[in-house]
Amino acid sequence: MALTSRPRAVVLRALGLGDLLAAVPALRGLRRALPDHETVLLCPPDIGALLHDAGVVDTVVAHTGLSPLPRHVHGADVAVDLHGSGPQSHVLLQAIHPRRLVGYACTAAGVEGPTWDRAEHERARWCRLVDETWGTACDPDDTALDVDLPAPPVGGAVVLHPGAAAGARRWPPDRWAEVAAAVARQAPVVLTGTAEERGLCVRVADEAGLTEKAVLAGETDVAGVASLVRSARLVLCSDTGVAHLAPAFGTPSVTLFGPTPPARWGPPPRDVHRVLWGRGRPGLSEEGDPHGESVDDGLLAIEPVEVLAAAAEALAAGMAPGPVGIGAS
């Protein structure tokens, strides 16, 4: 997308779906703080398009990770690091020679700013950076997206997303299958994921007695998944990007947390969004390795019956018309 002649606020958040959605409240606060600036977001293009179309940012420049930034963003009036605590992300933004760099304090990069709090909720963290810099009042729970989306391939289904980027955050397939089988007796179920996760979704569908038509993994882009979630009756998933789409559209959801506490990545505190956290129980430490290869002990502590009960609670809170019987023994 072409840049304008307005002063630019270049924002780095070159991460995944959940990371971008967690930054929405801060991005909105930034636009209020700098109403005369063009807000330019450096991020993956498919996710960025969703935020652009929702009016969260003015311009999206395709970028992933910490590779050098494109020349046409050099010389920005303000560069804002919503990517991390530094020093790598700070140094990356320093290389575009902005008039001002805003980020968390980092001695190694020579950046002054607020103090990083590792235990802070991800949405609140970036809101605080904007608030303390410009004196705004960001609401960390301002996650709603109003955006035009394509028609979903299936409407009114229960969306089950069994995958996650790391093995530590993947609940066992046989447990997802048990949940899917129970839910499918009351409502249509579709399974979503990346092309690489299609095999996992096919396995869950097969063990649940569903046909492969229920498997949409690898068949939808970000806009397609967003459309599915917005039209869904319920979303069931682990701590992954899709979990953040449900609050964006007000869709009832149940999110399973293992190595990372929901106090850092959980949804806004609304009754329609239920979280299950295995590590909050006796005998387990409060935090594991979210990037581990093996399923986290906290996830293993969560049983299918708990997921079904939480699903019934989320649906009841959302006053959904059904499916009656989810969570029943």
JOTALIN-V268955 format. One line per field, one symbol per residue. burial: I if it has 16 or more other C-alpha atoms within 10 Angstrom, else O. Layout:
burial: ???
This chain:
burial: OOIOOOIIIIIIIIIOIIIIIIIIIIIIIIIOIOOOIIIIIIIIIOIIIIIIIOOIIIIIIIIIIIOOIOOOIIIIIIIIIIIIIIIOIIIIIIOIIIOOIIIIIIOOOOIOOIOIOOOOIIIIIIIIIIIOOOOIOIIIIIIIIOOOOOOIOIIIIIIIIIIIOIIIIIIOIOIIIIIIIIIIOOIIIIIIIIOOIIOIIIIIIIIIOIOOOIIIIOOIOOIIIIIIIIIIIIIIIIIIIIIIIIIIIIIIIIIIIIIIIIOOIIIIOOOIIIIIIIIIOOOOOIOIOIOOOOIIIIIIIIIIIOIIIIIIIIIIOIOIOOIOOIIOO
